[in-house]
Amino acid sequence: MNLTVKHNELSAEEFIFLWETVWGDGPSLEQTRLAMDNTMFRVSIFDGDKIVAMARMIGDKGLNYYIKDVVVRPEYQGRGIGRMLIDELMKYINDNGVNGTEIFVELCAMPDKIPFYEKFGFSANEAQRLKIMYRVENVKEN
């Protein structure tokens, strides 16, 4: 493998491509472009010129960071690439957080992925994740 790590270069098209390798139909291009523009930190990993993994960080840089959309193409899983992604995200937090403070870092993981994240010190708490898929139906007048 000829792996290259890139910061803040993940495009909407690459994001959708990777999303669809593991989760099925991706979000719209417009939504994804907006998300990329407003993501605090993006990390992507390439094998040559082929994107093979991505992860994003959202948050406020002070109290909270949230790890989102950690994806490694299935044929590249089990090769340490997920570890590379998390290491890059944690380095970003360390480089940008307030020195000497503790920062809340959170993520959501499917049950089969929990052991992977536990290796980095993540643990479950008593909170339950709540969600709603809210459909935007705004009417814009000219």
N, C-alpha and C positions, 0 to 999 in steps of 0.2 A: 504494500500500500504506500502511496505517495500522498500523505495527509497534510493539508494546509488548513490552519485555523484563521478565520477572518472575523473581524469585529465590525459590527454596524453596517454590514454590506448586504445582509440578507434581503433579497427583493421579495415583493409580494408574490411574484410568479414562482419563485423557488419555495417560498413558504407553502403555497397551495400544493405544489408538487409533492413536497415531503408529507404534508398533512394527509394527502390522499394515499400515500404508501402504507399508512397505518390506520387511519380513521375513516376512510371512505370519502364521500363527497365533501369538498372543502368549502370554505366561505366564499363570498363573492370577491371579485378582484377589487372593487371599490372599498369594501369593508377592510380587506387585507392591507391595501395601500394606506388607509387611515391608521390602522393598527401599527404598521411598520413605522410610520411617521411619528407616532406617539409612544413607541416603546423606548424605555430608558436605555436598554442595552440588548443587542442581538449578537449571538455568536453562531457561526456556521462553520462546518467542516467539509472540506472537499477532498476527494480522492482524485488527483489530477484535476480535470476540469468538471468532474461530476460531483454535485452536491450530495452528501450522504447523511448529514445530521444538522440539527439546529436546536436552539433554545433561546428563550427570551426572558428578560427581567423587566418587571414593571414595579412601580413603587414611588416613594417620596424622597428617597435618599437620606432621610433622617431617622425615622422610626421603623419603617416597614419596607421590606422587599418581598416580591412575590415571583416565584419561578413559574414560567408558563411554557407550554408547548415544547417539551423536551422530546425530540423525535430522532431516532436513528433508524435508517432504512433497515428493514428486516434482515437482509443479507449481510449487513455490517454489524449486527448486534453480537455481543459476546466478545468483542475485540478491544474493549477498553475505551471506545469512543464516547459512550455515555459518561464515563468518569472524566474524560477530557472536557466535556461540556460543563459538568457541574464544577470542576476545578476552575474553569474560566469565569463562571458566574460568581463563585465565591471570591475569586481574586478581585473581580470588579467591586464587590461589596467592600472588601478590605481596603481597596485603593480609594474608595469614594465615601465611606462612612466616617462618622466622627470618631477620631482616635480615642481609645479608652472607654468607649461605650459598648453596650450590647444592643444589637439590632435584631428585630423579629424578622426571621426569614421563613416563609411559608410556601408550601406547594400542595397540590392535590395529586394523588397517585392511585392508580388502580391497585387492587389488592395484590396482584402478582408482581407488581413493581416495588412494593413497600420494602422488601429486603434490600433491594439495590440502594434506596435512599437512606435506609438505616445505617449503611456502611459509612455515610458521611456525617452521622450524628442526628439525623432527623428522627423524630419520634411522633407517634400519634398522641393527640390529646382528647379531652372529653367533648370538644366542640363537634357539632355536626355540620356538614357542608349543606347549605341550602342553595337552591338555584331556581331561576326562572328563565325561560327563553322568551324574552319580551319582543313582540313584533312591532317594529317601528312603522307607524302609519301617519306620518306627518303630512299635512297638506300645505304646500308652499304656494302662496299667492304672488302673482307678478305685480 
